[in-house]
Amino acid sequence: MASNKYMTVDQLAERWMCSPSYVRTLLRSGQLSAVKIAGWKVRQDEVLRANNGLRNAFREHAEKYGW
């Protein structure tokens, strides 16, 4: 079931402890999807999908380099 809750770019950057410009880079590259509703908003189910993808990418990187 899709979530109707949204996060702003700034809220997502704060959650991920990164800069808003990094979140916008992910949006521009298509790695993260959003809708424009009085500014860019990312659905919370999309945030969860991206979190899982980032977690898996980190795990693969850590295994590759023996962390």
Backbone as CSV, one residue per row, in Angstrom:
resi,resn,N_x,N_y,N_z,CA_x,CA_y,CA_z,C_x,C_y,C_z
1,MET,0.842,-1.180,0.000,0.000,0.000,0.000,0.887,1.243,0.000
2,ALA,0.580,2.184,-0.864,1.383,3.397,-0.984,1.103,4.353,0.168
3,SER,2.132,5.067,0.551,2.011,6.055,1.615,1.632,7.399,1.015
4,ASN,0.777,8.134,1.719,0.424,9.480,1.286,1.226,10.533,2.038
5,LYS,2.202,10.113,2.810,3.025,11.051,3.573,4.260,11.402,2.767
6,TYR,4.676,12.657,2.878,5.795,13.157,2.095,6.831,13.821,2.994
7,MET,8.069,13.848,2.498,9.153,14.558,3.174,9.714,15.579,2.197
8,THR,10.087,16.733,2.714,10.747,17.723,1.873,12.204,17.316,1.678
9,VAL,12.849,17.971,0.734,14.278,17.723,0.502,15.065,18.004,1.779
10,ASP,14.761,19.106,2.453,15.475,19.449,3.688,15.238,18.421,4.791
11,GLN,14.004,17.939,4.927,13.715,16.924,5.944,14.469,15.629,5.659
12,LEU,14.509,15.238,4.394,15.213,14.014,4.028,16.716,14.161,4.243
13,ALA,17.248,15.326,3.899,18.680,15.570,4.115,19.016,15.479,5.604
14,GLU,18.150,16.025,6.440,18.386,15.953,7.886,18.322,14.494,8.357
15,ARG,17.356,13.743,7.859,17.219,12.332,8.252,18.441,11.525,7.837
16,TRP,18.941,11.777,6.629,20.082,11.029,6.104,21.421,11.641,6.497
17,MET,21.381,12.757,7.209,22.599,13.455,7.631,23.490,13.770,6.423
18,CYS,22.875,14.384,5.436,23.602,14.808,4.240,23.098,16.197,3.865
19,SER,23.628,16.745,2.815,23.203,18.076,2.391,21.968,17.991,1.503
20,PRO,21.143,19.032,1.514,20.003,19.076,0.595,20.452,18.983,-0.866
21,SER,21.625,19.504,-1.183,22.100,19.426,-2.571,22.368,17.974,-2.981
22,TYR,22.804,17.131,-2.037,23.008,15.709,-2.345,21.670,15.037,-2.655
23,VAL,20.635,15.359,-1.872,19.305,14.799,-2.128,18.825,15.248,-3.506
24,ARG,19.030,16.518,-3.849,18.628,17.013,-5.176,19.421,16.313,-6.283
25,THR,20.684,15.986,-6.031,21.481,15.238,-7.007,20.859,13.862,-7.245
26,LEU,20.423,13.184,-6.174,19.760,11.894,-6.312,18.464,12.026,-7.110
27,LEU,17.745,13.130,-6.893,16.511,13.364,-7.640,16.804,13.567,-9.120
28,ARG,17.789,14.406,-9.421,18.141,14.690,-10.823,18.631,13.440,-11.547
29,SER,19.357,12.580,-10.842,19.916,11.384,-11.472,18.878,10.269,-11.627
30,GLY,17.723,10.423,-11.004,16.690,9.398,-11.088,16.827,8.295,-10.054
31,GLN,17.793,8.410,-9.161,17.967,7.400,-8.115,16.917,7.520,-7.022
32,LEU,16.237,8.667,-6.997,15.198,8.951,-6.023,14.099,9.689,-6.773
33,SER,12.849,9.317,-6.541,11.762,10.002,-7.233,11.010,10.907,-6.265
34,ALA,10.412,11.941,-6.823,9.689,12.925,-6.016,8.598,13.562,-6.870
35,VAL,7.743,14.297,-6.211,6.709,15.072,-6.891,6.868,16.533,-6.489
36,LYS,6.438,17.411,-7.374,6.548,18.831,-7.065,5.204,19.329,-6.545
37,ILE,5.150,19.538,-5.243,3.970,20.062,-4.561,4.483,21.171,-3.659
38,ALA,4.440,22.403,-4.136,4.999,23.529,-3.367,6.444,23.207,-2.990
39,GLY,7.240,22.813,-3.958,8.612,22.361,-3.738,8.655,20.855,-3.902
40,TRP,9.837,20.287,-4.022,9.968,18.846,-4.221,9.660,18.094,-2.939
41,LYS,8.838,17.050,-3.075,8.472,16.193,-1.946,8.731,14.744,-2.340
42,VAL,9.269,13.975,-1.394,9.566,12.559,-1.607,8.609,11.756,-0.738
43,ARG,7.904,10.805,-1.365,6.985,9.967,-0.593,7.774,9.099,0.375
44,GLN,7.189,8.844,1.545,7.893,8.066,2.562,8.162,6.639,2.110
45,ASP,7.298,6.041,1.287,7.600,4.697,0.805,8.788,4.718,-0.145
46,GLU,8.998,5.817,-0.853,10.182,5.973,-1.703,11.433,6.133,-0.845
47,VAL,11.303,6.840,0.276,12.428,6.987,1.210,12.837,5.613,1.740
48,LEU,11.865,4.784,2.101,12.169,3.437,2.600,12.844,2.594,1.523
49,ARG,12.360,2.688,0.277,12.974,1.945,-0.822,14.424,2.375,-1.008
50,ALA,14.653,3.690,-0.984,16.017,4.209,-1.147,16.898,3.806,0.033
51,ASN,16.355,3.849,1.254,17.122,3.416,2.430,17.607,1.986,2.256
52,ASN,16.713,1.104,1.812,17.085,-0.300,1.618,18.155,-0.432,0.550
53,GLY,18.033,0.325,-0.520,19.036,0.287,-1.582,20.383,0.783,-1.107
54,LEU,20.393,1.861,-0.349,21.650,2.400,0.179,22.285,1.434,1.167
55,ARG,21.459,0.821,1.997,21.964,-0.143,2.991,22.614,-1.332,2.281
56,ASN,21.960,-1.822,1.235,22.517,-2.952,0.484,23.814,-2.562,-0.217
57,ALA,23.864,-1.363,-0.780,25.076,-0.904,-1.463,26.223,-0.780,-0.464
58,PHE,25.942,-0.272,0.740,26.983,-0.154,1.758,27.477,-1.532,2.179
59,ARG,26.539,-2.466,2.359,26.912,-3.820,2.773,27.823,-4.473,1.726
60,GLU,27.468,-4.319,0.450,28.301,-4.884,-0.620,29.683,-4.241,-0.630
61,HIS,29.732,-2.942,-0.432,31.009,-2.223,-0.404,31.860,-2.705,0.778
62,ALA,31.216,-2.850,1.947,31.931,-3.289,3.136,32.483,-4.701,2.959
63,GLU,31.690,-5.578,2.362,32.149,-6.945,2.133,33.299,-6.972,1.129
64,LYS,33.204,-6.149,0.118,34.247,-6.107,-0.917,35.592,-5.685,-0.320
65,TYR,35.558,-4.721,0.608,36.791,-4.196,1.185,37.102,-4.740,2.572
66,GLY,36.345,-5.764,3.006,36.650,-6.449,4.258,36.427,-5.625,5.505
67,TRP,35.412,-4.802,5.515,35.122,-4.007,6.722,34.361,-4.801,7.709
